[in-house]
Amino acid sequence: MIAILSLAVFALLIAFLEKQSRDHCLDGLKYDVRTDRRCVECGETFRMNTTVTNDKRLPVLFLKLAEYIPAELRIDPAQRGRLFRSESLFQSENTTLHQSMYILGYQKVKRSLEVSLEKRGRYLLRGARLTAGDLLGLKEETEQVDLIREIVVKPEREDIHEIERAFGGYLGDISVMRFINPDPIQTIGFREYTGCEPQRDISWKQTLRMNRLMVKQYDYTAEERSSVLVDISGGTAGEIEACFRIARGVCEYLEDHRIVYGFYTNAVRVASDFAESYIPDGIGNVHLETVLEQMGRADHMTVCTTAKLLEQTIINHSDTRSYVMITPHPEKKQKDLHRHEQLIGRKIFTIDASMYAHTEVQDDHTD
């Protein structure tokens, strides 16, 4: 009698736990995924950190986790084991990363994977699908967790030694022009006349005092500045990618030479904080990283024509800055270039991106 009673109590307990697990198997389950960096280099390893939390007392004895990750995400082969597997979805930009687990009451399960992305662009981690079973494995419940976690991959730098030499010569010409037409706002001292200085710079007061010809020495208050233009109109996918690789090289060249620069492009920048097509003048690591991130966000579509981009670039720029335009096939845009060169009174240095385009380039991976 006692055995039968005990068996009945046990059966009732199992039935109760089965009903609770069936009705509440997904209650209190939370999913999140984050990366340790939001902006990375091509091929750079970073961490994708997944967290599943069970906020209730009852354990989840069987949980299937299916995470939506970019199809281009590379996972270190050494980490591919029995814990998870990945499969591509038919006609989808995403891959589903699967893992099965059990999770105790009030437990938090964490997983960290070393991953990388090989191509420039903006990529998204789009959440996961959680599937939990009841105590006896008779029924499954599924819940969709929608998240948007982005990773921006910056462009690589094109090896452009010849361009750097030409660009350096172009900037040298700008420096010579400033020497011929200085910006004499502030006099910082005097030095002996060498015969090369214009007569207007002679200080007669100091000449009488020193008993030899003395000239004023000026501090140039106008900084050397440059505008970097990336015009992708009329370019193939390979040529557009070359534009951004070259632009990175030019911007890093300007940083190395401490030249203040602004960045302009007519490429659509996905989910950008900058509504306009330019980033104002600046210099330093923060400025460079901002420019590189915007290039990483750039799509292969344009927001305006070459002429409009040039027009926006020269607005309110009356200083003696240099202009560098990176574009495919600049010979097809000579009419617009010539008109704007006449407006600014100086040459726009152009770099033909088609000469640096890779023969095999996959489609753009931006969203």
Secondary structure, DSSP 8 states (H G I E B T S, - for coil): -HHHHHHHHHHHHHHHHHHHHHHHTTTTEEEEEEES-SEE-TT--EEEEEEEEE-SSS-EEEEEEEEEEETT-EE-GGG-STTEEEEE-TT-SEEEEEEEEEE-TT-EEEEEEEEE--SSEEEEEEEEEEEEE-TTSS-EEEEEEEEEEEEEE-------HHHHHHHHHHHHHHHHHHHHS--EEEEEEEEE--S-S-GGGB-HHHHHHHTS-EEEEEEE-S--EEEEEE--TT--HHHHHHHHHHHHHHHHHHHHTT-EEEEEE-EEETT-S--SSEEEEE-SHHHHHHHHHHHHHEEEEESS-HHHHHHHHHTT--S--EEEEEES-GGGGHHHHHHHHHHHTS-EEEEEGGGG--S--------
